[in-house]
Amino acid sequence: MRSHLLNDMTAERYRRSVTEGVERVANRLATTRRPFTGVTPDQLAPVVSAIDLDRPLGDASAALDELEDVYLRDAVYFHSPRYLAHLNCPVVIPAVLGEAVLSAVNSSLDTWDQSAGGTLIERRLIDWTAQRIGLGPAADGVFTSGGTQSNLQALLLARQEAKTTDLAKLRIFSSECSHFSVQKSATLLGLGPEAVVSIPVDRDKRMQTVALAAELERCRAEGLVPMAVVATAGTTDFGSIDPLPEIAELAGLYETWMHVDAAYGCGLLVSPARRHLLDGIEHADSVTVDYHKSFFQPVSSSAVLVRDAATLRHATYHADYLNPRPAVDVGAPPASGGLRGRIPNQVDKSLQTTRRFDALKLWMTLRVMGADGVGQLFDEVCDLAAAGWELLAADPRYDVVVQPQLSTLVYRYIPRSVTDPALIDRANLHARKALFASGEAVVAGTKVDGRQYLKFTLLNPETTTEDIAAVLDLIAGHAEQFLGENLVHAS
């Protein structure tokens, strides 16, 4: 069985296996025209359950043949121009190369003696991102598994920096369109659901700063402590960006930690045309970025950045076997980049211990494509959303909610002959499900003011306005068929 381990004796076996695996996936990507086959859980579950995991196939080719039946054939392919659903992106080739390298070497980014150069690469990328944000020379951060973990860590730091130890008095302010991880984080941090104060949004789905100011003042008048204001730079449903400069001014006035959830909007950091939409983010105390959204990276690739590196001490715990309390390291590289001659253990900054070298994917992307290359891709999908909004606004079959700042479109099929909102809700929900079952396209759904809407999340530069128009026709067809059947049945 040792022959299956990756070592110097099996390099050729590894080369053959990886080559075959990559060729299988490449062929599937080249020949798959639809984002999904339409397979149902009831159809696929018995196939997976029938696999006897205690009887190995003993051969990579045979395992790949089997994988075709249980996964590759029926996977949801984000690279398809008609995958228009969630915040999932097709990935750039340099990042895939980085993924192959990091998985084979299998560095763990918790300590220097498990990663060496990997530590320095991650730190360099954190510095680069912090510079793009404008956080200043004392900034720092660490890669995370995703936006939810980044938001949790940021709010943990805010809680520890708050001017009270009475958790019952702490309050977090975020817009009614903010990510659900804000509420989840409050619960995990022991604050309770009442700790999150929801601030109403304007017609463009941006936080109303007048309402925020009123809530901050009310909080202080009641003897409560404003722990953090969470501004969103790219809401999940609408791609809306809260007014960051005004929020920063209020956070400063009330001595409140300002966190910017830019998990989606972080692509603007490299945008040649739209960077100004993030003006004000430089005032944040912490920022969430998800490279696996708008930097076109494979999952997972995220980070949390902080203005003051010292605040990361709240995530630091020591273990004698792993990262004993600071001591001068004889073998450490010369002091540079903030290392100060000590062992650069990234676990001192992270909520995780064992952690993948996900930074390598972004490193390879920047070294091959450059920041402008990534930014141009993000600008393309934002331009596509603007064109899609014009299509929807001109189409009498649809109601579109807001003009996009980023690359999402929320809309609703509205037939002229039907006035019952509940029936229209059902028609939209049916159209989404029927479209998914057909495999011809994948769109998302959400609710606006209690009504069922549909959503395009455009993160594929290969998608065209023709694709959008074709999907709109498919949705209308499914909805019309549903309404026709139900109206005939009702009569």
C-alpha positions in Angstrom: 0.0 0.0 0.0 3.0 2.3 0.4 3.1 2.7 -3.4 0.0 4.9 -3.1 1.8 7.4 -0.9 3.3 10.5 -2.6 7.0 10.3 -2.2 10.2 10.1 -4.3 9.5 6.5 -5.2 6.1 7.1 -6.7 6.7 10.3 -8.6 5.9 8.7 -11.9 2.7 7.2 -10.6 1.7 10.6 -9.2 2.5 12.2 -12.6 0.3 9.7 -14.5 -2.6 9.9 -12.0 -2.7 13.7 -12.0 -2.4 13.9 -15.8 -5.2 11.5 -16.3 -7.4 13.3 -13.7 -6.8 16.7 -15.3 -7.5 15.3 -18.7 -10.8 13.8 -17.5 -11.9 17.1 -16.0 -10.7 19.1 -19.0 -12.6 16.9 -21.4 -15.7 17.2 -19.2 -15.4 21.0 -19.2 -14.9 21.1 -22.9 -17.9 18.9 -23.7 -20.4 19.9 -21.1 -22.8 22.4 -22.6 -25.3 22.8 -19.8 -24.5 23.8 -16.2 -26.4 20.8 -14.8 -27.9 17.4 -16.0 -31.1 17.8 -14.0 -30.4 14.7 -11.9 -32.5 14.4 -8.8 -31.3 13.3 -5.3 -33.5 10.3 -5.6 -31.8 9.3 -8.8 -28.2 9.9 -7.7 -28.3 8.8 -4.0 -28.7 5.0 -4.7 -25.7 5.2 -7.1 -23.5 6.7 -4.4 -24.8 4.4 -1.7 -24.1 1.3 -3.7 -20.3 2.1 -3.6 -18.6 -0.3 -1.2 -15.9 1.8 0.4 -14.4 -1.3 2.0 -13.6 -2.8 -1.4 -11.0 -0.5 -3.1 -10.6 -0.5 -6.8 -6.8 -0.4 -6.5 -6.4 1.6 -9.7 -6.7 5.4 -10.4 -8.2 4.9 -13.8 -11.0 2.7 -12.5 -11.7 5.1 -9.7 -11.9 7.9 -12.2 -14.4 5.9 -14.3 -16.5 5.4 -11.2 -16.2 9.1 -10.3 -17.7 9.9 -13.7 -20.9 8.2 -12.6 -21.1 9.5 -9.0 -19.9 13.1 -9.5 -18.4 14.4 -12.7 -21.3 13.7 -15.1 -23.8 15.4 -12.8 -21.8 18.1 -11.1 -23.0 21.7 -11.3 -20.5 23.5 -13.5 -19.9 27.1 -12.6 -17.9 27.6 -15.8 -21.0 27.3 -17.9 -22.2 30.6 -19.3 -25.7 29.8 -18.1 -24.8 29.1 -14.5 -26.3 32.4 -13.1 -27.3 31.5 -9.6 -25.1 31.9 -6.5 -21.8 33.7 -5.7 -19.7 31.0 -7.3 -17.2 31.8 -10.0 -15.4 29.9 -12.7 -11.7 29.7 -11.8 -8.7 31.1 -13.6 -6.1 28.5 -14.8 -3.1 29.9 -12.7 -5.2 29.3 -9.6 -5.9 25.7 -10.6 -2.1 25.3 -11.0 -1.6 26.6 -7.5 -4.3 24.3 -6.2 -2.5 21.3 -7.6 0.9 22.3 -6.1 -0.4 23.1 -2.7 -2.4 19.9 -2.4 0.6 17.8 -3.4 3.1 19.5 -1.0 0.4 19.7 1.7 1.9 22.5 3.7 0.1 23.5 6.9 0.1 27.3 7.4 -0.2 27.2 11.2 3.6 27.3 12.0 6.8 28.2 10.3 8.2 24.7 10.7 5.3 23.3 8.7 5.3 25.8 5.8 8.4 28.0 5.7 8.1 30.0 2.4 4.3 29.4 2.4 4.1 31.6 5.6 6.0 34.4 3.9 3.9 34.2 0.7 0.7 34.4 2.7 2.0 37.4 4.7 3.1 39.1 1.5 -0.4 38.7 0.1 -2.0 40.0 3.2 0.3 43.1 3.1 -0.6 43.6 -0.6 -4.4 43.4 0.1 -4.1 45.7 3.1 -2.2 48.2 0.9 -5.0 48.0 -1.8 -7.5 48.7 0.9 -5.5 51.5 2.4 -5.4 50.3 6.0 -2.0 51.7 6.8 1.4 50.5 7.9 0.2 48.7 11.1 -2.3 46.5 9.2 -2.2 42.7 9.2 -4.5 39.8 8.7 -4.8 36.1 7.9 -6.4 33.8 5.3 -9.6 32.1 6.3 -12.0 29.5 5.0 -14.6 32.0 3.8 -16.5 35.2 4.6 -18.5 33.7 7.5 -15.3 32.9 9.3 -13.8 36.2 8.4 -16.8 38.1 9.8 -16.8 35.9 12.9 -13.1 36.7 13.6 -13.6 40.4 12.9 -16.5 40.6 15.4 -14.6 38.6 18.0 -11.9 41.3 17.8 -14.5 44.0 18.1 -16.0 42.3 21.1 -12.7 42.1 22.8 -11.8 45.7 22.0 -15.2 47.0 23.3 -15.2 49.2 26.4 -17.2 46.8 28.6 -17.1 43.2 29.8 -20.8 43.1 30.1 -21.9 41.2 27.0 -25.5 42.0 27.5 -24.8 45.6 26.8 -23.0 45.1 23.5 -24.8 46.0 20.2 -23.8 45.3 16.5 -25.4 47.5 13.8 -25.8 46.1 10.3 -28.2 46.7 7.4 -31.3 44.6 6.8 -29.5 43.3 3.7 -26.3 42.3 5.5 -25.1 38.7 5.4 -26.7 36.2 7.9 -23.2 35.5 9.3 -23.5 38.7 11.3 -26.4 37.2 13.3 -24.6 33.8 13.5 -21.5 35.5 14.8 -23.4 37.3 17.5 -24.8 34.1 18.7 -21.5 32.3 18.6 -19.9 35.1 20.5 -22.4 34.8 23.3 -24.2 38.1 22.6 -27.7 36.8 21.8 -29.9 37.6 18.8 -31.1 40.9 20.3 -27.5 42.2 20.1 -27.8 42.8 16.3 -29.7 46.0 15.4 -31.0 45.9 11.9 -30.8 49.2 10.0 -33.2 49.9 7.2 -32.0 50.4 3.6 -32.9 52.9 0.9 -34.4 52.2 -2.5 -31.0 51.1 -3.7 -30.7 48.6 -0.8 -27.9 50.6 0.9 -27.8 51.3 4.7 -29.6 54.5 5.7 -27.0 56.4 7.6 -29.7 58.7 9.2 -31.3 55.6 10.7 -27.9 54.3 11.8 -27.1 57.6 13.6 -30.5 57.5 15.3 -29.9 53.9 16.5 -26.4 54.7 17.7 -27.7 57.6 19.7 -30.5 55.6 21.2 -28.0 52.9 22.1 -25.8 55.3 24.0 -28.8 57.0 25.7 -30.0 53.6 27.0 -26.6 52.9 28.5 -25.7 50.2 25.9 -22.4 49.9 24.2 -22.1 50.1 20.4 -19.6 47.3 19.7 -19.4 47.4 15.9 -21.0 48.7 12.8 -20.9 46.3 9.9 -21.0 48.0 6.5 -21.5 45.7 3.5 -19.6 46.3 0.3 -21.6 44.0 -2.0 -24.7 42.5 -0.5 -25.5 38.9 -1.5 -28.8 39.6 -3.1 -28.3 43.1 -4.6 -24.6 43.7 -4.8 -25.3 47.0 -3.1 -22.5 49.0 -1.3 -23.3 50.8 1.9 -22.2 54.5 2.1 -18.8 53.8 3.6 -17.5 57.3 4.2 -20.6 58.3 6.1 -20.6 55.1 8.1 -16.9 55.6 8.9 -17.7 59.1 10.2 -20.4 57.8 12.5 -18.3 54.9 13.8 -15.6 57.4 14.7 -18.0 59.7 16.4 -19.4 56.9 18.6 -16.0 55.2 19.1 -17.3 52.0 17.4 -15.4 49.3 15.6 -16.1 49.6 11.8 -16.1 46.3 10.0 -16.6 46.1 6.2 -17.9 42.9 4.8 -16.4 43.1 1.3 -16.6 39.4 0.6 -18.3 40.1 -2.7 -17.2 43.6 -3.5 -13.5 43.0 -2.9 -13.0 42.5 -6.7 -13.3 46.3 -6.9 -9.8 46.5 -5.2 -8.3 45.5 -8.6 -10.9 47.0 -10.9 -9.4 49.5 -13.4 -12.8 51.2 -13.7 -14.7 50.9 -10.5 -12.3 51.1 -7.5 -13.9 54.4 -6.4 -17.0 52.5 -5.3 -15.0 51.3 -2.3 -14.0 54.8 -1.3 -14.2 54.9 2.5 -13.1 51.3 3.1 -9.7 52.6 4.1 -11.3 53.8 7.4 -12.3 50.3 8.5 -10.9 48.6 11.5 -11.4 45.2 9.8 -12.3 44.0 6.3 -13.5 40.7 5.0 -12.5 39.7 1.5 -13.4 36.6 -0.5 -11.0 35.9 -3.3 -13.0 32.9 -4.2 -15.8 35.2 -5.3 -14.6 38.1 -7.3 -10.9 37.2 -7.8 -12.0 34.0 -9.6 -10.2 31.7 -7.2 -11.2 28.1 -6.2 -12.9 27.6 -2.9 -11.6 28.3 -0.3 -9.7 31.6 -0.5 -10.7 34.3 1.9 -9.1 36.7 4.4 -9.8 39.0 7.3 -7.7 42.2 7.4 -7.3 44.5 10.4 -6.0 48.1 10.7 -4.1 47.4 13.8 -2.1 44.1 13.9 -2.1 44.2 17.7 -5.8 43.4 17.8 -5.1 39.9 16.4 -3.7 39.0 19.8 -7.3 38.2 20.7 -7.0 35.1 18.6 -3.7 34.0 20.0 -3.4 30.9 22.2 -0.1 29.0 22.9 0.7 25.3 23.0 4.1 24.1 23.9 4.1 21.5 21.1 3.1 24.0 18.5 3.7 27.7 19.1 5.3 28.2 22.6 5.4 31.7 24.0 7.6 34.0 21.9 11.4 33.3 22.0 14.1 34.3 19.7 14.4 31.8 16.8 18.0 31.0 15.8 16.9 29.7 12.4 14.4 32.4 11.5 15.1 34.7 8.5 16.4 38.2 9.2 13.8 40.6 10.5 11.7 42.0 7.6 8.1 42.6 6.8 7.2 42.8 10.4 8.8 39.5 11.5 11.0 41.2 14.0 13.3 38.2 14.2 10.8 35.9 15.8 9.3 32.7 14.5 6.4 33.8 12.1 3.7 31.4 13.3 0.4 32.2 11.5 -1.6 30.2 14.0 -1.1 33.2 16.4 -3.5 35.1 14.2 -6.0 32.5 13.2 -9.1 30.8 14.6 -7.9 27.7 12.8 -4.9 25.5 13.6 -4.2 23.2 10.6 -4.8 25.4 7.6 -4.3 24.9 3.9 -1.9 27.0 1.8 -4.8 28.6 0.0 -2.8 31.8 -0.5 -0.7 30.0 -3.2 -3.7 30.1 -5.6 -3.9 33.9 -5.5 -0.1 34.2 -5.6 0.1 32.2 -8.8 -2.8 34.2 -10.3 -1.2 37.5 -9.6 2.2 36.3 -10.9 0.7 35.1 -14.1 -2.2 37.5 -14.8 -1.5 40.5 -12.7 -4.0 42.5 -10.6 -5.3 44.4 -13.7 -6.0 41.1 -15.4 -8.2 40.0 -12.6 -9.8 43.4 -12.3 -10.7 43.4 -15.9 -12.5 40.1 -15.6 -14.5 41.6 -12.7 -15.3 44.7 -14.6 -16.6 42.5 -17.5 -19.2 40.8 -15.3 -20.2 44.2 -13.8 -20.6 45.6 -17.3 -22.7 42.5 -18.2 -25.0 43.1 -15.2 -25.5 46.7 -16.4 -26.5 45.4 -19.8 -28.7 42.7 -18.2 -30.5 45.4 -16.2 -31.3 47.3 -19.4 -32.8 44.1 -20.9 -34.9 43.5 -17.8 -36.0 47.1 -17.5 -37.2 47.1 -21.1 -38.9 43.7 -20.9 -42.6 44.1 -19.9 -42.7 40.6 -18.6 -40.3 41.4 -15.7 -39.9 43.7 -12.7 -36.3 44.4 -11.8 -35.6 45.7 -8.3 -32.5 47.9 -8.4 -29.9 49.0 -10.9 -26.8 47.0 -10.0 -23.5 48.4 -8.6 -21.8 45.0 -9.0 -23.0 41.9 -10.9 -26.3 40.8 -9.4 -29.8 41.3 -10.8 -33.0 40.6 -8.8 -36.2 40.4 -10.8 -39.7 38.9 -10.9 -41.8 37.5 -13.7 -45.1 39.4 -13.8 -47.7 38.3 -16.3 -50.2 40.9 -17.5 -53.2 38.6 -17.1 -52.7 37.6 -13.5 -53.1 39.9 -10.5 -52.9 37.4 -7.6 -49.5 38.0 -6.0 -49.5 34.6 -4.3 -50.0 32.9 -7.7 -47.3 35.0 -9.2 -45.0 33.9 -6.4 -45.7 30.3 -7.2 -45.1 30.8 -10.9 -41.7 32.3 -10.2 -40.8 29.5 -7.8 -41.9 26.9 -10.3 -40.0 28.5 -13.1 -36.8 28.4 -11.2 -37.3 24.8 -10.2 -38.3 23.7 -13.7 -35.3 25.5 -15.2 -33.0 23.7 -12.8 -34.6 20.4 -13.5 -34.1 20.9 -17.2 -30.4 21.5 -16.8 -30.5 24.3 -19.4 -29.6 27.1 -16.9 -29.4 27.7 -13.1 -30.7 30.8 -11.4 -31.1 31.7 -7.8 -34.2 32.8 -5.9 -34.8 35.2 -3.0 -37.6 37.3 -1.4 -38.2 41.0 -1.6 -40.8 42.4 0.8 -42.1 38.9 1.3 -42.6 38.2 -2.4 -40.8 35.6 -4.5 -38.1 36.9 -6.8 -35.4 35.4 -9.0 -31.8 36.4 -9.2 -28.9 36.4 -11.6 -25.5 36.4 -10.0 -23.1 37.1 -12.9 -19.5 36.0 -12.2 -18.7 34.4 -15.6 -17.0 36.7 -18.1 -18.0 34.1 -20.8 -21.7 34.8 -20.2 -23.3 37.1 -22.8 -26.4 39.2 -23.1 -27.7 36.6 -25.5 -27.4 34.0 -22.7 -29.3 36.3 -20.4 -32.0 36.9 -22.9 -32.3 33.2 -23.7 -32.7 32.4 -20.0 -35.3 35.1 -19.5 -37.3 33.5 -22.3 -37.0 30.0 -20.7 -38.2 31.4 -17.4 -41.2 33.1 -19.0 -42.0 29.9 -20.8 -42.0 27.8 -17.6 -44.0 30.4 -15.7 -46.6 30.7 -18.5 -47.0 27.0 -18.7 -47.5 26.8 -14.9 -50.0 29.6 -14.9 -51.9 28.2 -17.9 -52.3 24.8 -16.1 -53.3 26.4 -12.8 -55.8 28.9 -14.4 -57.4 26.1 -16.4 -57.6 23.9 -13.3 -59.1 26.8 -11.3 -61.8 27.5 -13.9 
